[in-house]
Amino acid sequence: MKTVTLTKLQVAQLLHEFIEQEVLPDSGLESSTFWKAFERILLDYTGRNAQLLQRRQQLQQHIDDWHRQQEYSLERLDAYQQFLREIGYLEPEPEDFEIDLDQVDPEISDIAGPQLVVPINNARFAINAANARWGSLFDALYSSDVLPRPADPKKGSGVDPQRAQQVFDFCNDWLDQVLPLRAGNHADVVEYAVQSANHISEFKAVLQDQTGVTLKNPDQFRGHCQDDDGLWLLFTHHRLHIELKVNGDTAVGRLHPANLSDIQIEAAPSTIQDCEDSVSAVDVSDKLQVYRNWLGLMKGTLSCELEKGGKCFTRSLNPDRQYQNPHGESFTLSGRSLMFIRNTGLHMMTDLVQDGQGNNMPEGLIDALVTVLIALHDLRSNGVYKNSRCGNIYIVKPKLHGSQEVEFCVEVFAAIEQAFQLPANSIKIGVMDEERRSSVNLKSCIAAARERIVFINTGFLDRTGDEIHSSMLAGAMLPKSAIKQAPWIKAYEDRNVDLALGCGFSGQAQIGKGMWAEPDEMRAMYQSKSAHPQAGASCAWVPSPTAAVIHALHYHQTDVQAVQQKIKQREPTPRQELLKIPLIESGQVLNDQEIQSEMENNVQGILGYVVKWIELGIGCSKVPDIHNTGLMEDRATLRISSQLLANWRLHGLFSHDQLMQCFQRMARIVDEQNLDTPGYQPMAPGFDGYAFRAAVELVEKGAESPGGYTEDCLHRYRRLQKSLQP
């Protein structure tokens, strides 16, 4: 790989050219200023990065030694907790405090709603996610399984009237709840309109008896606009906007008796554009796709060519939406989600930049420098649109272990702000509560970033993967489904919300919950994911724009800020509840069928994900499980599955031969599931390809892999696979 020499560092030539030619112009930074800062910050913080990773390993060694010498049990929880304090794993909890943020965009501070997480290297996904700020309720209901399918749906390409009526019935009931009329119901409306008197516009609904009525709460009407596509009526409920589109031309809306063409709702107020778990980026060409798409999002120029129904078209970012309020004054709402960028973790190293001895540098530091540089175009208003109207850059940091690592990220951001001449604390941080050491020290983690932190969340997959790895030697873990019911999970979910609210997140920052992993199962999501806003979460992850529309309905059912005020009154969950390791209890024995079933489910999922990662470079995909249910999977799902099997292998629940036999059986199933996948190379009958070897290694060496992370193995085999390509 060709490189460019700075003073003490070597930078990949392609990265250097990209920054020089595409990013630095109009950024407000001179080339020499940036590269001096780039080199200085990397040299200043790489050593600290290494020390923090070494500290992780030291603590893990202490914990492993303790489990070798003593048997863990709930009866000995106090002794275990004291041991964790003595080695510095459990930090002293700080005195009560509240976070203290400068201006934060309302999508973070005030608006509760779904949050999309997408791989930023896929331009189509990235654009769709940004545009998912608004979505059609008619389309989401018509195309998903939220509503039961008609008994005898009509065939062909036209709109099924029976299905359309199901959509209208659902929407009428929903409108009665969120926009109740002063009299009558929305099912009785034959016309939606705006009328003006004394220079004031007012919403009016005409009922079947020709009576004109307004809303029970007229203040919900925010304004309207009229264009060639129809009349747009704007309302608010629970700080989310709702649009009724009248007299337009939409496929489903043509059948509406009141000429209601569509209901557009604010679906995903915020989005995380991901450089991490959902992305396969193993070399400079891959990484440039990540950075180039982020640049396109910040400048508003990102687009992609698509084909649908035999027609080609270009997809790009949606414009802002213009309205007039009831007093005739113009105002604008964003047409796009507020975008976070998720950087890589501290443990990732890359040859994008190397020191004089050929050592790879921390990818997370490079991500911070480059993604902030790119975001300067948004701050300088160089783009077609604005992302942050408050002048912030929002970066999510994953895989942090404890408050020292959060503090490290804060120091890096401060150094970048100074070097780039940005206001202090304009780089905001989202801290993912997905590692055990951060969960048990969450209050200290928040305190370390109290002037920057705008987001924390919970996530079952990574958090459980780290739970298994941290306590690998404690004993055999419960099956995945049983772990979800273990006491520490509820304690983890509750304590995350308790501490965030106690630290003043309500009205300032986001409290998030995890991903819905079944993108085709919208009815199940609609029936269950209401639990997230009811638990006090102001955002929760969804896998698609359609899922964002459906999940947004839950934030109309629940006023999250009101729920948060009630939750503040309860006693926070004691942190020792997080130390109840989800082990198979003494005397409890899994039978051969239970062990075999768990093995097959996890091995099949590992192979289904890894084969696309290694063979095709796909970091996030819908992978059929053993029952052919499509599950959205990324490296977090791989981590938990590989760690569980590594734990069971270590504790003798199955042998190496049994594991290999299972891998070979499941490989044949995965091959069959991917028969129609372009470019797919079957694993059977040779079972010697890089994908198969990587999947086996993730289990066989999972107990010794630092943190149970999968990246080193995946990157190594993906690069080998790419070396075979012409």
Secondary structure, DSSP 4 states (H G I P E B T S, - for coil): --EEE-SSEEEEHHHHHHIIIIISTTSS--HHHHHHHHHHHHHHHHHHHHHHHHHHHHHHHHHHHHHHHS---GGGHHHHHHHHHHTTSSPPPPPP-----S---HHHHT--EEEEEEETT-HHHHHHHHHTTEEEHHHHHHHSSSSPPPSSPPPSSSPPHHHHHHHHHHHHHHHHHHS-BSSS-GGGEEEEEEEEETTEEEEEEEETTS-EE-BSSGGGEEEEEEETTEEEEEEEETTEEEEEEES---TTGGG-TT-EEEEEEE--SEEEEESSTT----SHHHHHHHHHHHHHHHHT--EEEEEETTEEEEEEPPPPEEEE-TTS-EEEE-SS-EEEEE---TT-EEEEEEETT-PEEEHHHHHHHHHHHHHHHHHTT-SSS-S-TTS-EEEEE-S--HHHHHHHHHHHHHHHHHHHTPPTT-EEEEEEE-SHHHHTTHHHHHHHTTTTEEEEEE-HHHHHHHHHHHTGGG-PBPPHHHHTTSHHHHHHHHHHHHHHHHTT-TTTSEEEE-----TT-HHHHHHHTTHHHHTT-SEEEESSHHHHHHHHHHHHHS-HHHHHHHHTTSPPPPGGGGG---BPPTT----HHHHHHHHHHHHHHHHHHHHHHHHH--SSEEEE-TTS-EEEE-HHHHHHHHHHHHHHHHTTSS-HHHHHHHHHHHHHHHHHHTTTSTT----TTT--SHHHHHHHHHHHTTTTSGGG--HHHHHHHHHHHHHT--
